[in-house]
Amino acid sequence: MSFHSVLTSLLAAASLSFGGAAAAAYPDKPVTLVVGFSPGSSIDMVARAVAQKLGDKLHQTVIVDNKAGAGGNVAAGQVARATPDGYQLLVVANSIAMAPAVYPDLKFDTQRDLRAIAYVGVGPVILKVHKDRGFHTLADLVQYAKANPGKLNYGSSGVGGTPHMATVLFGKVAGIQMTHIPYKGGADALSALLGGQVDVLINPLLGDTASDRITALAITGASRSAQAPGVPTFAEAGYPAYDIGVYYGIMGPAGLPDPVVRQLNAAVNEVLADPAIVDSLTTRSGIVLKPGSAEQFQRFIDDDVARWKDVVKNDKSIKN
């Protein structure tokens, strides 16, 4: 074999070896989890809990970056346009599936421009009222709202977010009309409820602040929550058709390579088996963890997009 042939073979082998090492090196720099809501929100709390453990599994720093705005759409649009290399990911909640129905002029398409990576879990939402309103049961609230359409107001983390759409859905189920007051985030909406600026708030149980100024009237789920055992379920309160939970997951740009998706999915599933995460998210916060494949989470997102398009259809009050 000539010297040239030997040199060519060595270079080819080195190239293959280098390519394999490069592919196996992901991640070789910090990974960012982008959150479309403010610090202190339920999705932010989940993101930070997962980020710390995910960093351990990936042997790399995982950063949480809050990009609040437009019901999570600022963050979603940023990640949809990001380089699909696995270094910029999106922590999602229900709003990622609600957005296509609520915002007709979105700059991104949830199903076309984003790719599911991993389902984290789902928890209940809880309906609370300010104590000064004098409602002791869900029936009290519904009776008043039917007699006084639009007089009660409710807060939310913003147009198209989970609290907004969860309340819209309850209004449809209960046959009542309330006035929507959007805030910049869930923490602001809760502060407004505590201060008496809003009458009603439906928000995730996670991050809920107990106070003698509010009364919890109902919670979603098949049974009462261990974190709020004194609060009846919506089914117990007479509304079994009201079925919504707040879910959390991770997505990335649509062009993410399959190996990166598989690696991230496996790492997240390992995180969900960590006793510290089980204690933090399940035992303390009532979130049912949902380890599974990226394909399963994608099907879930696709189904939820269709669900909210059906809910919003012909309802002008929901349009931004």
N, C-alpha and C positions, 0 to 999 in steps of 0.2 A: 504494500500500500504506500502510495506517495506521501510525502510530507504534507502536501496540500490537502489530500484526502483525510489524513489523520487530524489535521487542524480543523477542517470543516466538521468532522464528526465530534470533536471535543467541544467546539463552539455550539453545535446543535444541542449536545447533551447539557451543556451549561445553561443554555437558553431555556430548555425544558425544565431543568431543575429550578432556575430562578423564577420561571412563570408559576410553577407549582407552589414555591415558597411564598410568592406574592399573593396568590389566591388564598393560601392558608393563613395569611397574616391578618386577615380581617378580624377585629378592628385594630389598626395600628396607630390610631389617634382617638381622642375623645369622641364619644357618641352623644348627640343632643336629642333629648326628648322634648319636643315642642308642645306646649300646653296652651290652648286657646282661651284660657280663663285666668282670672287673677289669683295670686297666692292666697291660700286659705280656703279656696273652693274645694269641693269634694274631689274633683278630677285632679287638682293639683296635689292633694294629699295622697291620692292613690299613686300618682306619678312619682312622687318623692319616695314613697315606700318601696316601689318597684325598682326605681333607679339605683338605689344604693346596693341592693342585692344583685341586680342585673350587671352592675359594674364588676362585682366579684366573679360572676360566671364568665363574663367576657374578658376578664383580666385587663380592663381598661376603664377609665373614668367615664361615667355617664352623667351628663349635665341636664338639669331641667331648666328650660327657657320659657318663661311666660310671655305669650304674645296675645294679650286679650284684645277682643274687638269683634263686633258684628256676629255675636253668638258663636264664636269659635271659628268663623270663616277666614279671618285674617291669618291665623295659624295654619289652617287647612290649605289655604291658597299658597302660602309660603312653601309648605312641604310638597304640595303637588308640583310645584315648579323647581324643586330642588334637584340637584344631581342625584340620580338613583344609585348611590354607592353604599347606602346603609349608615351614613354618618348623620343624617338628619331625619328623624322619625317623628310621627305624630301620635300623641296620646288622645284617643277619641272617647266620646260619650255619645249618647243618643242624638245629639245635635248634628252629628255628621250625616245621619240618615234623614233628619228632619229638614236640613238646609235646602235640598233640591226642591222640596215642596213649598217652602216659605219664601225663598229668595229666587225669583225667576231669572235674575240677571247675574247669577254666580259666575265668577271668573274661572271656576274649575268645575269638574264633574266628579262627584264622589266615586262613582263606579268606573269611570274611564281613567281618571288621573291619579287615583290612589289604590294601593294594594294592601289587602289585609295581611297582617303578620301573626297576631296572637290575640285571643280573647283573654282578658284578665278575670272579669267576674261581673256579677250583677247584684245590686242591693235594692232595698225598698225605698219608696218615697213616702213622705209623711205630710199630712195636711194639718196646718196649725192656724190658729186665729189669735188675735190680740184679746186678752182677757176682758178688757173694757167693753167688747162687743156683746158680751153676755151669752155667747153660744156655749152650751155644755155638751151637745151632741152634734153629729153631722146632720141629723134630721132638723135640728134648730136652725142651722145655717141654710140648708136647702129651703126650708119653709120661708125664711125671711127673704132669701134671694128671689124666690118665685113671686113673692108679694111686692118686691121692690127691685125690678129688673135694672141692672146697671148701677145700683146705688152702692153696693159693696165693691171695693177694689182689691186687686191682688198684685203682689210683687213678683218679679222674676229676675233672673240673671241677665236678661236681654231677649230681644225678639228672636224667636226660633230656638232658644235654649230649652233644656229639659223642663225646668219649672214652668216656663210659659206654655209649652205644648202639653205638658201633663195637666195643667189647669184647664186649658182649652178642651182637652179630652174629657175631663171630669164634667165640665159644663155641658158637653153634648150628652153624656150618660145620664146626668141628673136633670137635664132640661132647664138649666139656669143660665143667666147672663151676668157676668161681672166685668168691671172695667180694669184693663191691664195697665200697670205702671212698670215699665222696664227699668232696670238699673244696670250698672256697668259690670256687676258680678254678683255671685250668690251671697257673699259676705255683706255687700251693701243692701241687698234685698232683705236679708235677715235683720240687719240693723234697723231698717225701715219698719219691719214688723215689730221689733222690740220697742221702737220709739212711737208706735201708733200711727205712723204715716200710711201704712197699708193695713187692711183688715185681715187678709188671707195670704198664706204662702204655702205652696207645695214644693218641697225641696228634698234632696237626698237625706236619709237618716244620718249618713256619714257626715261628721262635722257639725251636727246639730248641737245647738247650745240650749241647755235647759234653763228656764227662767220662770219666775213666778208671774211674769207679765204675759205669757202665752199659754194657750191650751192646745194640746194635740188632740185632734178629733178622730183621725183614722190613719191607718197605714196599709200599704199594699203588701201582698204576700198571701200564701195559702194558709198561713197560721200567724199568730202574733209573734212579734220580734222579741228575742231574748233581751235585746237592748232597750226595749220599750214595752214591757209586758202589760202595762196598764192601758195601752192604747188599742182599741178594737181594730180589726181589719175592716177594709171597705166592705167586704162580703158580710161581716157581722153587722155592719152599720146599714145594710140594706142595698149595697151596690156591688153585687158579685161580678157584674160586667166590666167594672173598672179594673183593668189589668195593665199595669205598667211598672217596670222597674228601671232604675238607672244603671246602665251598663258601662263598662270601661274596657278599652282594648288598645292595641297598637297597630298603626298602619304606616306605610311609607309611600314614596313615589311609585307610580305604576311600573316603571322600568326596572325595579329592583331585581337583581339576578336571583334565580331559584336557590342557589347554594346559600346566599346571604339570608334569604327568607327562612330557609330551613334551620340555619344556625341560630338566628334570632328567636324563632319559634321554640326550638328546643331549650334555649337558655331561659326564656320566659316561663316555660312549663316547669323547669327546674326551680325557678324562683317561687312559683306558686306552691311548690311542695315544701318550701322552707318553713320550719315551725314558727319562726319569728313573723313571717308574712301571714301565716294562718292565724296567729294570735292577733296581729294588728288589724287585718282586714276582715277576718271572719268572726273570731271570738269577740272582739271589741266593737266592730263596726257593722256586723250583719251582712257582709258581702259573701255571696256564694261564689267561690272560685271556679273558673271554667277552663281548665287546661284542655287543649285540643289542637287540631291541625289548623294551619292558615286557611286551608280550603273550607273548613267548617265555619270559620269566622267570616270568610268572604260571603258564603251563602247566607249567613245570619244578617249581615249588613245589607245584602241585596233584598232580602225579604222585608227588612225594616224600612228601606227606602220606599218600597211599594206600599207598605202599610201607611206611612205618613202622607204619601201623595193622595191616598184614598181619604184620609181624615181631613186633609186641607181642601180637597176638591170643592169648589163652589162656596167656600167660606171666606168672604172678603175681609172679615175682621182679623184674619191671621196674616194677611199679606203685609209685608214690610213697606 
